[in-house]
Amino acid sequence: MREETTTIEITRSDRDRLNRLRRYPREPYRSIVHRLLEQSEDTEPLSPETIAEIQASLDEIKRGEFVTHEALKRDLGIE
């Protein structure tokens, strides 16, 4: 059974970018978009441990427990 299709509106610059992603000259946009969607989906969700580590890092940042790039470069004598 064939899937129902629809029309979308994109900018010319995005269309040009899609054209550069073609694997062969007349590859349909639907194939390019499908490939991009497949590549962009994360099939492995974050583990509870990883989520907890991210939250802990965000909490540290909120408490001001971080070093800026400028301070790190100064401390290391870079630039």
N, CA, C and O atoms as a GROMACS GRO file, in nm:
protein
  316
    1MET      N    1   0.084  -0.119   0.000
    1MET     CA    2   0.000   0.000   0.000
    1MET      C    3   0.088   0.124   0.000
    1MET      O    4   0.176   0.138   0.085
    2ARG      N    5   0.066   0.213  -0.092
    2ARG     CA    6   0.145   0.334  -0.106
    2ARG      C    7   0.105   0.437   0.000
    2ARG      O    8  -0.013   0.457   0.027
    3GLU      N    9   0.207   0.502   0.058
    3GLU     CA   10   0.180   0.603   0.160
    3GLU      C   11   0.125   0.730   0.095
    3GLU      O   12   0.159   0.763  -0.018
    4GLU      N   13   0.042   0.800   0.170
    4GLU     CA   14  -0.012   0.927   0.124
    4GLU      C   15   0.099   1.030   0.125
    4GLU      O   16   0.184   1.028   0.214
    5THR      N   17   0.101   1.120   0.028
    5THR     CA   18   0.204   1.222   0.022
    5THR      C   19   0.145   1.358   0.052
    5THR      O   20   0.023   1.376   0.054
    6THR      N   21   0.234   1.454   0.076
    6THR     CA   22   0.194   1.590   0.102
    6THR      C   23   0.298   1.684   0.041
    6THR      O   24   0.403   1.639  -0.003
    7THR      N   25   0.269   1.810   0.040
    7THR     CA   26   0.359   1.911  -0.014
    7THR      C   27   0.411   1.996   0.100
    7THR      O   28   0.337   2.031   0.192
    8ILE      N   29   0.541   2.029   0.094
    8ILE     CA   30   0.598   2.118   0.194
    8ILE      C   31   0.662   2.237   0.123
    8ILE      O   32   0.692   2.231   0.003
    9GLU      N   33   0.681   2.345   0.197
    9GLU     CA   34   0.743   2.464   0.142
    9GLU      C   35   0.881   2.480   0.205
    9GLU      O   36   0.894   2.477   0.327
   10ILE      N   37   0.983   2.496   0.121
   10ILE     CA   38   1.119   2.518   0.171
   10ILE      C   39   1.180   2.637   0.096
   10ILE      O   40   1.132   2.676  -0.010
   11THR      N   41   1.284   2.692   0.152
   11THR     CA   42   1.352   2.804   0.086
   11THR      C   43   1.437   2.752  -0.029
   11THR      O   44   1.470   2.634  -0.035
   12ARG      N   45   1.472   2.842  -0.119
   12ARG     CA   46   1.557   2.802  -0.231
   12ARG      C   47   1.693   2.755  -0.181
   12ARG      O   48   1.751   2.661  -0.236
   13SER      N   49   1.743   2.819  -0.077
   13SER     CA   50   1.875   2.777  -0.025
   13SER      C   51   1.868   2.636   0.032
   13SER      O   52   1.963   2.559   0.018
   14ASP      N   53   1.757   2.601   0.098
   14ASP     CA   54   1.743   2.464   0.148
   14ASP      C   55   1.728   2.365   0.032
   14ASP      O   56   1.781   2.255   0.037
   15ARG      N   57   1.656   2.405  -0.069
   15ARG     CA   58   1.644   2.320  -0.188
   15ARG      C   59   1.781   2.296  -0.250
   15ARG      O   60   1.813   2.184  -0.290
   16ASP      N   61   1.861   2.401  -0.257
   16ASP     CA   62   1.996   2.386  -0.312
   16ASP      C   63   2.080   2.292  -0.228
   16ASP      O   64   2.158   2.213  -0.281
   17ARG      N   65   2.064   2.301  -0.097
   17ARG     CA   66   2.138   2.209  -0.008
   17ARG      C   67   2.093   2.065  -0.030
   17ARG      O   68   2.175   1.974  -0.033
   18LEU      N   69   1.962   2.045  -0.045
   18LEU     CA   70   1.912   1.910  -0.074
   18LEU      C   71   1.969   1.858  -0.206
   18LEU      O   72   2.005   1.741  -0.217
   19ASN      N   73   1.978   1.946  -0.304
   19ASN     CA   74   2.035   1.905  -0.433
   19ASN      C   75   2.179   1.857  -0.418
   19ASN      O   76   2.220   1.761  -0.484
   20ARG      N   77   2.255   1.921  -0.332
   20ARG     CA   78   2.394   1.880  -0.311
   20ARG      C   79   2.404   1.746  -0.238
   20ARG      O   80   2.509   1.680  -0.244
   21LEU      N   81   2.298   1.705  -0.172
   21LEU     CA   82   2.297   1.578  -0.099
   21LEU      C   83   2.251   1.460  -0.185
   21LEU      O   84   2.248   1.346  -0.139
   22ARG      N   85   2.217   1.488  -0.308
   22ARG     CA   86   2.172   1.380  -0.397
   22ARG      C   87   2.284   1.278  -0.419
   22ARG      O   88   2.399   1.315  -0.440
   23ARG      N   89   2.248   1.151  -0.413
   23ARG     CA   90   2.344   1.044  -0.440
   23ARG      C   91   2.356   1.018  -0.589
   23ARG      O   92   2.458   0.968  -0.636
   24TYR      N   93   2.254   1.053  -0.663
   24TYR     CA   94   2.256   1.043  -0.809
   24TYR      C   95   2.171   1.158  -0.862
   24TYR      O   96   2.084   1.209  -0.791
   25PRO      N   97   2.196   1.199  -0.986
   25PRO     CA   98   2.138   1.325  -1.037
   25PRO      C   99   1.989   1.344  -1.021
   25PRO      O  100   1.945   1.455  -0.990
   26ARG      N  101   1.908   1.242  -1.039
   26ARG     CA  102   1.763   1.262  -1.034
   26ARG      C  103   1.700   1.196  -0.912
   26ARG      O  104   1.582   1.159  -0.914
   27GLU      N  105   1.780   1.180  -0.806
   27GLU     CA  106   1.725   1.122  -0.683
   27GLU      C  107   1.611   1.211  -0.632
   27GLU      O  108   1.629   1.332  -0.620
   28PRO      N  109   1.495   1.154  -0.602
   28PRO     CA  110   1.382   1.236  -0.557
   28PRO      C  111   1.408   1.296  -0.418
   28PRO      O  112   1.476   1.236  -0.334
   29TYR      N  113   1.351   1.412  -0.396
   29TYR     CA  114   1.366   1.477  -0.266
   29TYR      C  115   1.314   1.388  -0.154
   29TYR      O  116   1.372   1.387  -0.045
   30ARG      N  117   1.207   1.314  -0.177
   30ARG     CA  118   1.152   1.228  -0.072
   30ARG      C  119   1.257   1.127  -0.024
   30ARG      O  120   1.260   1.094   0.095
   31SER      N  121   1.342   1.078  -0.115
   31SER     CA  122   1.448   0.984  -0.075
   31SER      C  123   1.554   1.054   0.009
   31SER      O  124   1.603   0.998   0.108
   32ILE      N  125   1.588   1.174  -0.030
   32ILE     CA  126   1.689   1.251   0.044
   32ILE      C  127   1.637   1.282   0.184
   32ILE      O  128   1.707   1.262   0.283
   33VAL      N  129   1.514   1.331   0.192
   33VAL     CA  130   1.454   1.366   0.321
   33VAL      C  131   1.442   1.242   0.408
   33VAL      O  132   1.470   1.247   0.528
   34HIS      N  133   1.400   1.131   0.350
   34HIS     CA  134   1.388   1.006   0.426
   34HIS      C  135   1.524   0.965   0.484
   34HIS      O  136   1.534   0.928   0.601
   35ARG      N  137   1.628   0.972   0.402
   35ARG     CA  138   1.764   0.937   0.448
   35ARG      C  139   1.807   1.029   0.563
   35ARG      O  140   1.864   0.983   0.662
   36LEU      N  141   1.781   1.158   0.550
   36LEU     CA  142   1.818   1.253   0.656
   36LEU      C  143   1.743   1.225   0.785
   36LEU      O  144   1.800   1.233   0.894
   37LEU      N  145   1.615   1.193   0.773
   37LEU     CA  146   1.535   1.162   0.892
   37LEU      C  147   1.587   1.035   0.960
   37LEU      O  148   1.596   1.030   1.082
   38GLU      N  149   1.621   0.935   0.882
   38GLU     CA  150   1.674   0.811   0.938
   38GLU      C  151   1.804   0.836   1.013
   38GLU      O  152   1.827   0.780   1.120
   39GLN      N  153   1.890   0.921   0.957
   39GLN     CA  154   2.018   0.951   1.019
   39GLN      C  155   2.004   1.034   1.146
   39GLN      O  156   2.088   1.026   1.236
   40SER      N  157   1.899   1.113   1.153
   40SER     CA  158   1.887   1.207   1.265
   40SER      C  159   1.817   1.147   1.386
   40SER      O  160   1.826   1.202   1.496
   41GLU      N  161   1.749   1.035   1.369
   41GLU     CA  162   1.677   0.975   1.482
   41GLU      C  163   1.773   0.903   1.574
   41GLU      O  164   1.857   0.824   1.530
   42ASP      N  165   1.761   0.930   1.702
   42ASP     CA  166   1.844   0.864   1.803
   42ASP      C  167   1.768   0.741   1.851
   42ASP      O  168   1.667   0.752   1.921
   43THR      N  169   1.818   0.625   1.814
   43THR     CA  170   1.748   0.502   1.849
   43THR      C  171   1.783   0.452   1.988
   43THR      O  172   1.718   0.361   2.040
   44GLU      N  173   1.884   0.512   2.050
   44GLU     CA  174   1.924   0.473   2.185
   44GLU      C  175   1.894   0.587   2.282
   44GLU      O  176   1.967   0.686   2.284
   45PRO      N  177   1.789   0.576   2.360
   45PRO     CA  178   1.759   0.682   2.456
   45PRO      C  179   1.866   0.690   2.564
   45PRO      O  180   1.938   0.593   2.590
   46LEU      N  181   1.875   0.806   2.627
   46LEU     CA  182   1.972   0.823   2.736
   46LEU      C  183   1.934   0.734   2.854
   46LEU      O  184   1.816   0.717   2.885
   47SER      N  185   2.036   0.678   2.917
   47SER     CA  186   2.012   0.594   3.034
   47SER      C  187   1.978   0.684   3.153
   47SER      O  188   2.012   0.802   3.153
   48PRO      N  189   1.914   0.629   3.254
   48PRO     CA  190   1.886   0.708   3.376
   48PRO      C  191   2.015   0.762   3.438
   48PRO      O  192   2.015   0.872   3.493
   49GLU      N  193   2.124   0.685   3.430
   49GLU     CA  194   2.252   0.731   3.485
   49GLU      C  195   2.302   0.854   3.410
   49GLU      O  196   2.348   0.950   3.471
   50THR      N  197   2.294   0.850   3.278
   50THR     CA  198   2.340   0.963   3.198
   50THR      C  199   2.255   1.086   3.225
   50THR      O  200   2.307   1.197   3.237
   51ILE      N  201   2.125   1.068   3.236
   51ILE     CA  202   2.035   1.180   3.266
   51ILE      C  203   2.071   1.240   3.402
   51ILE      O  204   2.073   1.362   3.418
   52ALA      N  205   2.100   1.155   3.501
   52ALA     CA  206   2.138   1.203   3.635
   52ALA      C  207   2.269   1.280   3.628
   52ALA      O  208   2.284   1.382   3.696
   53GLU      N  209   2.365   1.233   3.547
   53GLU     CA  210   2.493   1.303   3.533
   53GLU      C  211   2.475   1.439   3.466
   53GLU      O  212   2.538   1.537   3.506
   54ILE      N  213   2.390   1.445   3.367
   54ILE     CA  214   2.362   1.573   3.301
   54ILE      C  215   2.298   1.669   3.400
   54ILE      O  216   2.335   1.786   3.406
   55GLN      N  217   2.200   1.620   3.477
   55GLN     CA  218   2.134   1.706   3.576
   55GLN      C  219   2.233   1.756   3.680
   55GLN      O  220   2.227   1.872   3.719
   56ALA      N  221   2.324   1.669   3.725
   56ALA     CA  222   2.425   1.709   3.824
   56ALA      C  223   2.514   1.819   3.766
   56ALA      O  224   2.549   1.914   3.836
   57SER      N  225   2.551   1.806   3.639
   57SER     CA  226   2.634   1.908   3.575
   57SER      C  227   2.559   2.041   3.563
   57SER      O  228   2.616   2.147   3.587
   58LEU      N  229   2.432   2.034   3.527
   58LEU     CA  230   2.352   2.157   3.519
   58LEU      C  231   2.339   2.224   3.655
   58LEU      O  232   2.342   2.346   3.666
   59ASP      N  233   2.325   2.144   3.760
   59ASP     CA  234   2.317   2.197   3.896
   59ASP      C  235   2.447   2.266   3.934
   59ASP      O  236   2.446   2.372   3.998
   60GLU      N  237   2.561   2.207   3.896
   60GLU     CA  238   2.692   2.269   3.924
   60GLU      C  239   2.701   2.405   3.854
   60GLU      O  240   2.749   2.502   3.913
   61ILE      N  241   2.657   2.411   3.731
   61ILE     CA  242   2.661   2.537   3.656
   61ILE      C  243   2.575   2.641   3.726
   61ILE      O  244   2.616   2.757   3.739
   62LYS      N  245   2.455   2.603   3.770
   62LYS     CA  246   2.366   2.696   3.840
   62LYS      C  247   2.431   2.750   3.967
   62LYS      O  248   2.408   2.865   4.005
   63ARG      N  249   2.512   2.665   4.035
   63ARG     CA  250   2.579   2.708   4.157
   63ARG      C  251   2.707   2.786   4.128
   63ARG      O  252   2.776   2.831   4.220
   64GLY      N  253   2.739   2.803   4.000
   64GLY     CA  254   2.859   2.878   3.963
   64GLY      C  255   2.986   2.797   3.972
   64GLY      O  256   3.096   2.854   3.973
   65GLU      N  257   2.974   2.666   3.977
   65GLU     CA  258   3.090   2.579   3.989
   65GLU      C  259   3.140   2.538   3.850
   65GLU      O  260   3.121   2.425   3.805
   66PHE      N  261   3.204   2.635   3.784
   66PHE     CA  262   3.259   2.607   3.652
   66PHE      C  263   3.373   2.704   3.625
   66PHE      O  264   3.390   2.803   3.697
   67VAL      N  265   3.451   2.676   3.523
   67VAL     CA  266   3.561   2.762   3.482
   67VAL      C  267   3.535   2.805   3.339
   67VAL      O  268   3.504   2.721   3.254
   68THR      N  269   3.547   2.933   3.311
   68THR     CA  270   3.526   2.981   3.175
   68THR      C  271   3.647   2.947   3.089
   68THR      O  272   3.755   2.919   3.141
   69HIS      N  273   3.628   2.950   2.958
   69HIS     CA  274   3.738   2.926   2.866
   69HIS      C  275   3.850   3.028   2.888
   69HIS      O  276   3.968   2.995   2.886
   70GLU      N  277   3.808   3.152   2.908
   70GLU     CA  278   3.907   3.258   2.928
   70GLU      C  279   3.990   3.232   3.053
   70GLU      O  280   4.113   3.247   3.050
   71ALA      N  281   3.926   3.194   3.162
   71ALA     CA  282   3.998   3.167   3.286
   71ALA      C  283   4.089   3.045   3.271
   71ALA      O  284   4.202   3.046   3.321
   72LEU      N  285   4.043   2.944   3.203
   72LEU     CA  286   4.124   2.824   3.183
   72LEU      C  287   4.247   2.856   3.099
   72LEU      O  288   4.357   2.813   3.131
   73LYS      N  289   4.228   2.932   2.991
   73LYS     CA  290   4.342   2.971   2.907
   73LYS      C  291   4.441   3.054   2.987
   73LYS      O  292   4.562   3.035   2.974
   74ARG      N  293   4.390   3.147   3.069
   74ARG     CA  294   4.478   3.229   3.151
   74ARG      C  295   4.554   3.141   3.250
   74ARG      O  296   4.675   3.159   3.268
   75ASP      N  297   4.486   3.048   3.314
   75ASP     CA  298   4.551   2.960   3.412
   75ASP      C  299   4.656   2.870   3.348
   75ASP      O  300   4.756   2.835   3.410
   76LEU      N  301   4.633   2.832   3.223
   76LEU     CA  302   4.727   2.745   3.154
   76LEU      C  303   4.833   2.823   3.077
   76LEU      O  304   4.924   2.764   3.018
   77GLY      N  305   4.821   2.956   3.079
   77GLY     CA  306   4.919   3.039   3.010
   77GLY      C  307   4.904   3.037   2.859
   77GLY      O  308   5.002   3.057   2.786
   78ILE      N  309   4.783   3.014   2.813
   78ILE     CA  310   4.757   3.011   2.670
   78ILE      C  311   4.699   3.146   2.631
   78ILE      O  312   4.602   3.193   2.690
   79GLU      N  313   4.758   3.209   2.530
   79GLU     CA  314   4.716   3.340   2.479
   79GLU      C  315   4.735   3.444   2.579
   79GLU      O  316   4.705   3.561   2.554
   0.00000   0.00000   0.00000
